[in-house]
């Protein structure tokens, strides 16, 4: 049985003070949650405040990005060890916005995932197609390239430490959500690719999240699908009550 993961990606929102205020409201709303893992990914500057606010709770903290080097002349970057030192346990890799705006590729994502695993972080590797790619019926081609070009270069042991998030780019921040049928088809294809790369046991154990305008009123339809093992939530994770409603869904 794959344990669900309810993850929130704050993107470039909230100051450290706002982070503390969020968790003061959020903690009691999810204090009794045991059916799913809870992960919140704030901006870098908020990580120490988030980690401190979540001590002695089941809430885990993740980062939104990292560099693959352990240290060096990489102005503006942070390493996996630096993230671990703040209390991070997770890291998002190759989010669609990182791909679109900052040139993330399967090659750089592979380096980041390898470095994250080496440092003891759990990477959430994001895949997904643009609207033009879906309309031209290239969804499986795109997903296949993103999976094989990155995860396909890992060893089986490495892969077992990775979580995948399917995020159709046309549904991120647009209010549009993939229908349950669209999400189920994409997740089933991703799992079939994992089966080809790493075998049926690894495919059955791999947790695949859905991301893309997830809200309290649509999480039920998504989580009802056998192939979906949780959510990667954007805007709705910024509000403690809204995100708690999503986390508490069973």
Secondary structure, 3 states (H helix, E strand, C coil): CCCEEEEEECCCCCCHHHHHHHHHHHHHHCCCCCCEEEEEECCHHHHHHHHHHCCCCCEEEEECCCCCCCCCCCCCCCCHHHHHHHCCCEEEECCHHHHHHHCCCHHHHHHHHHHHHHHCCEEEEEECCCHHHHHCCCHHHHHHHHHHCCHHHCCHHHHCCCEEEECCHHHCCCCCCCCHHHHHHHHHHHHHHHHHHHCHHHHHHCCEEEECCCCCCCHHHHHCCCCCCEEEECHHHHCHHHHHHHHCCC
